[in-house]
Amino acid sequence: MEELENKKEAAEVSESTEQVGESKVYYKEMSPAMMVMRRFFRSRLSMVGVIMLVALFVFSFAGPPVLHLFGYEWSETATDYTTTVKRATITLEGVETTDKEGNKYEIVQFVEEEVGINSYAPSTTSHPLGTDEKGMDIFIRLMYGGRVSLTLGFVVVILETILGIIMGGISGYFGGRVDQLIMRLVDILNCIPTLPILLIASVVIDSWEVESSLRIYYLMAIMTIFGWSGTARMVRGQILYLREQEFIVACEVMGIPIWRRIFKHLVPNIMPQLIVSMTLGLGGIILYESTLSYLGLGIPLPYAAWGTMISSSTDPITMASYPNLWVPAGLLIVAAVLAFNFVGDGLRDAMDPKSKR
């Protein structure tokens, strides 16, 4: 009898399972990551930001090799010497003339041609956006300038995040004197105005006579040193809340090392906030680099940066007569900052658990 009852219960369970399975044909289980991606790609502004970022990266990193593959001869520092300068020279031969004393002379005038810099050239097939005052192609320099701005932004954000995670994680987990020491350091860094410090640091770098090709690395280090405090404060606040949760208490009971508790169990729980913070911080770093380059304290000539290209047009006459020198670089800066902000806003909305989109 018991066997018959067990068979009947198994049959009932199998039938209910099939019915439930049939009723759930139209539903699909999704992981949290898939839900975030679905919300992100449903946002139109997020998609616009992604498309703009892809276009900027392709333009900056893939543009020069593709152009050179198709015979585009100009590079970042190449100067156009295709202009000829004519100079008239007069010699005392060939033409007779008489001075006041009655002496006769022969005068000959001929024209010499010398090679000159093709500066401020208009848009042509050889130079789609013309040339600057140094005779360098603006179009190709925009691509190399994008490499500087985008690379600097990503490297600085990653370094700031790593340093902020380490300092904020240690501060939030241990507390006490360690927390007080790190937070007072964070308060000091937050009280220091960033832009004047960057200006002073750039002047110091000039006094060291650092090579132009190495200057970008010094800028990365300086911006990282003065930019990690915000990330550390956010990480500390999150860890102060998470360290009292049951899973951390279980880690302590199991004897898991402290560094593993912080970086294996605590930090992954705050990654959504870190990703949003990193994305939104990229635009600010690009603006800082452009400002320093505009003031002549960033990437020096002949190397290209968007801010450096704008700084060459500070003369009102140049700005009015040659908008091709500064308008394209300004538009690319605006596009990059907007793209990162669009992506950051989209990630923030997508990772919000209260979002119903």
C-alpha atoms as one frame of an Amber mdcrd trajectory, in Angstrom:
protein
   0.000   0.000   0.000   2.809   2.386   0.863   4.472   1.719  -2.497   1.226
   2.500  -4.356   0.812   5.758  -2.418   4.405   6.744  -3.164   3.854   6.085
  -6.889   0.686   8.203  -6.872   2.527  11.101  -5.166   5.368  10.862  -7.690
   2.874  10.914 -10.562   1.116  13.960  -9.091   4.454  15.746  -8.649   5.514
  15.013 -12.236   2.182  16.273 -13.596   2.403  19.499 -11.598   5.948  19.982
 -12.751   4.915  19.643 -16.373   2.054  22.061 -15.837   4.338  24.553 -14.162
   6.849  24.044 -16.934   4.199  24.665 -19.579   3.006  27.808 -17.792   6.577
  29.176 -17.613   7.402  28.762 -21.279   7.016  32.517 -21.800   9.372  33.470
 -18.944  13.126  33.353 -18.896  15.327  33.315 -15.837  18.012  36.019 -15.868
  21.113  36.507 -13.769  21.726  39.890 -12.076  24.426  40.688 -14.630  22.036
  39.996 -17.513  19.396  42.206 -15.900  21.910  45.047 -15.592  22.973  44.673
 -19.225  19.350  44.542 -20.359  18.496  47.753 -18.481  21.658  49.437 -19.749
  21.071  48.669 -23.433  17.437  49.719 -23.186  18.522  53.264 -22.377  18.868
  55.381 -25.501  21.347  57.789 -23.918  23.506  54.851 -22.856  23.573  53.525
 -26.405  24.414  56.975 -27.738  27.310  57.158 -25.268  28.594  53.714 -26.253
  28.435  54.556 -29.969  30.259  57.846 -29.375  32.981  56.113 -27.348  33.486
  53.404 -29.967  33.722  56.062 -32.669  36.274  58.068 -30.663  38.451  55.028
 -29.980  38.341  53.921 -33.620  39.117  57.466 -34.765  42.049  57.871 -32.351
  43.710  54.454 -32.357  42.762  52.892 -35.686  42.641  56.092 -37.740  46.379
  56.767 -38.312  47.288  53.195 -39.360  44.347  53.026 -41.758  45.182  56.404
 -43.302  48.834  55.483 -43.719  47.772  52.208 -45.292  45.933  54.186 -47.962
  48.867  56.502 -48.627  48.199  59.389 -46.231  51.710  60.787 -45.806  51.337
  63.046 -42.767  52.089  62.062 -39.172  51.787  63.685 -35.752  54.918  65.850
 -35.990  55.421  66.038 -39.782  55.677  69.571 -41.211  54.488  70.459 -44.709
  57.261  72.185 -46.702  55.466  72.231 -50.038  55.139  76.033 -50.220  57.652
  78.064 -52.238  58.666  81.562 -51.153  59.697  84.004 -53.869  62.228  86.717
 -53.149  63.239  89.448 -55.603  66.929  90.294 -55.822  68.408  93.210 -57.743
  71.946  93.149 -59.122  73.877  95.869 -60.874  74.105  94.054 -64.201  72.157
  94.050 -67.461  70.323  97.377 -67.242  72.148 100.634 -67.697  71.439 103.566
 -65.425  73.222 106.771 -64.717  73.706 108.312 -61.313  74.086 112.001 -60.470
  77.782 111.923 -61.257  77.190 110.539 -64.733  78.380 106.992 -64.013  76.609
 104.187 -65.846  75.507 100.944 -64.163  73.734  97.800 -65.285  70.834  96.596
 -63.053  69.282  93.132 -63.225  66.301  91.890 -61.156  65.632  88.165 -60.770
  63.461  86.029 -58.439  64.742  83.360 -56.075  62.489  80.538 -54.902  62.950
  78.997 -51.458  61.078  76.184 -49.721  58.733  77.442 -46.991  56.297  76.049
 -44.389  52.758  75.562 -45.629  51.165  77.122 -42.542  47.454  77.977 -42.142
  46.611  76.017 -45.271  42.888  75.687 -46.132  41.070  72.375 -46.364  42.269
  70.358 -49.343  42.477  66.704 -50.329  46.011  66.635 -48.928  44.932  68.315
 -45.665  41.205  67.672 -44.950  41.179  70.159 -42.044  44.110  72.313 -43.166
  47.372  72.937 -41.310  48.324  74.892 -38.203  50.911  77.638 -37.742  53.710
  75.037 -37.789  52.523  73.493 -41.062  51.361  70.273 -39.326  48.248  68.447
 -40.484  45.313  69.113 -38.137  43.325  66.002 -39.064  46.046  63.505 -38.129
  46.948  65.473 -34.993  43.358  65.190 -33.762  43.739  61.414 -33.844  46.995
  61.425 -31.886  45.535  63.955 -29.450  42.655  61.571 -28.790  45.147  58.853
 -27.908  46.690  61.072 -25.238  43.385  62.160 -23.687  41.704  58.735 -23.695
  44.793  56.855 -22.507  45.459  59.361 -19.744  41.824  59.185 -18.614  41.641
  55.398 -18.428  45.046  54.883 -16.784  44.455  57.561 -14.151  40.967  56.265
 -13.315  42.235  52.696 -12.932  45.152  53.781 -10.721  42.892  56.012  -8.622
  40.429  53.162  -8.143  43.121  50.662  -7.136  44.682  53.068  -4.634  41.264
  54.104  -3.336  40.186  50.471  -2.846  43.353  49.651  -0.897  43.236  52.710
   1.368  39.460  52.726   1.798  39.338  48.976   2.405  41.993  49.114   5.108
  40.378  52.156   6.719  36.855  50.748   6.731  37.761  47.249   7.909  40.232
  48.000  10.710  38.795  51.298  11.977  40.337  52.925  15.033  43.629  54.764
  14.619  44.183  53.381  11.136  40.828  54.794  10.049  41.556  58.148  11.688
  44.966  58.424  10.019  43.733  57.546   6.518  40.614  59.717   6.764  42.612
  62.744   7.932  44.865  62.257   4.902  41.755  62.092   2.721  40.434  65.302
   4.311  43.724  67.081   3.588  43.654  65.993  -0.064  40.022  67.087  -0.391
  40.870  70.534   1.002  43.635  71.117  -1.547  42.380  72.797  -4.753  43.243
  70.352  -7.508  43.725  72.685 -10.462  46.235  75.073  -8.789  48.211  72.071
  -7.519  48.317  70.630 -11.030  49.502  73.975 -12.373  52.278  74.148  -9.769
  53.263  70.548 -10.457  53.444  71.222 -14.185  55.754  74.187 -13.582  57.953
  71.986 -11.387  58.098  69.384 -14.160  59.204  72.142 -16.543  62.002  73.080
 -14.150  63.165  69.455 -14.161  63.499  69.614 -17.959  61.633  66.355 -18.425
  61.518  64.971 -21.943  58.309  65.691 -23.818  57.621  62.003 -24.428  57.813
  61.247 -20.672  55.718  64.175 -19.490  52.446  62.272 -19.781  53.636  59.720
 -17.191  54.378  62.469 -14.682  50.912  63.907 -15.259  49.365  60.471 -14.674
  51.217  60.094 -11.365  50.297  63.581 -10.132  46.606  63.251 -11.040  46.488
  59.823  -9.361  48.045  61.109  -6.126  45.487  63.902  -5.799  42.473  61.982
  -7.124  42.129  58.761  -5.100  40.591  60.314  -1.975  37.011  60.314  -3.268
  37.144  56.611  -4.128  38.679  55.781  -0.743  35.912  57.605   1.107  33.203
  55.776  -0.840  34.846  52.362  -0.329  35.258  53.028   3.405  31.580  53.883
   3.824  30.432  50.746   2.041  32.796  48.475   3.964  31.716  49.952   7.309
  28.229  48.728   6.448  29.185  45.366   4.951  31.686  44.252   7.589  28.856
  43.692  10.082  26.965  41.354   7.750  26.621  37.644   8.459  28.890  36.460
   5.651  31.820  38.475   7.051  31.203  37.050  10.517  31.234  33.589   8.932
  34.562  34.411   7.224  36.043  35.359  10.609  34.819  32.137  12.173  36.327
  30.131   9.315  39.686  31.814   9.856  39.936  33.395   6.389  42.850  35.898
   6.216  42.025  39.594   6.524  43.285  40.534   3.051  41.091  37.825   1.566
  38.029  39.042   3.466  38.558  42.564   2.156  39.455  41.906  -1.467  37.602
  38.622  -2.010  34.353  39.177  -0.128  33.918  42.916   0.581  35.252  44.676
  -2.517  33.201  42.614  -5.038  30.043  43.777  -3.245  30.838  47.428  -3.981
  31.970  46.969  -7.592  28.741  48.424  -9.077  29.319  51.729  -7.259  32.996
  51.684  -8.274  32.196  51.096 -11.940  29.779  54.024 -11.997  32.286  56.251
 -10.171  35.067  55.309 -12.608  32.926  55.994 -15.653  31.765  59.388 -14.425
  35.313  60.330 -13.387  36.762  59.802 -16.861  35.161  62.950 -18.222  36.626
  65.086 -15.443  40.129  63.757 -16.030  39.912  64.539 -19.743  38.840  68.091
 -18.861  41.782  68.468 -16.453  44.244  67.292 -19.095  42.728  69.591 -21.703
  42.879  72.538 -19.301  46.542  71.927 -18.510  47.379  71.537 -22.186  45.452
  74.721 -22.985  47.490  76.607 -20.385  50.696  75.256 -21.929  51.468  72.977
 -18.975  50.311  69.660 -20.385  51.656  67.776 -23.382  54.119  70.166 -25.090
  54.625  70.715 -28.795  55.280  69.111 -31.205  53.233  66.289 -29.640  49.488
  66.562 -30.086  46.798  66.905 -27.438  43.342  68.377 -27.824  44.023  71.087
 -25.269  47.363  71.957 -26.867  45.689  72.345 -30.252  43.168  74.795 -28.764
  45.891  76.769 -26.965  47.525  77.599 -30.285  44.467  79.703 -31.175  44.340
  82.077 -28.205  44.888  85.076 -30.477  41.478  86.649 -31.275  42.449  87.139
 -34.922  43.468  83.488 -35.261  40.265  82.310 -33.570  38.136  84.368 -35.939
  40.092  83.676 -39.130  41.055  80.008 -38.616  38.287  78.148 -36.749  39.639
  74.864 -38.124  42.507  75.151 -35.612  40.351  74.935 -32.473  36.734  74.014
 -33.281  37.372  70.293 -34.130  39.440  69.744 -30.978  36.815  71.463 -28.838
  34.036  69.356 -30.336  35.977  66.144 -29.655  36.501  67.130 -26.011  32.778
  67.817 -25.619  31.911  64.523 -27.341  34.260  62.503 -25.103  32.983  64.045
 -21.853  29.346  63.651 -22.897  29.896  60.037 -23.953  31.426  59.062 -20.611
  28.672  60.864 -18.715  25.965  59.131 -20.766  27.525  55.727 -20.103  27.983
  56.510 -16.408  24.371  57.619 -16.005  23.192  54.514 -17.824  25.246  52.222
 -15.586  24.003  53.985 -12.465  20.360  53.519 -13.492  20.930  49.935 -14.638
  22.597  48.917 -11.365  19.941  50.535  -9.218  17.957  47.654  -7.646  14.911
  49.905  -7.347  14.837  50.524 -11.071  11.821  48.953 -12.800  12.916  49.450
 -16.382
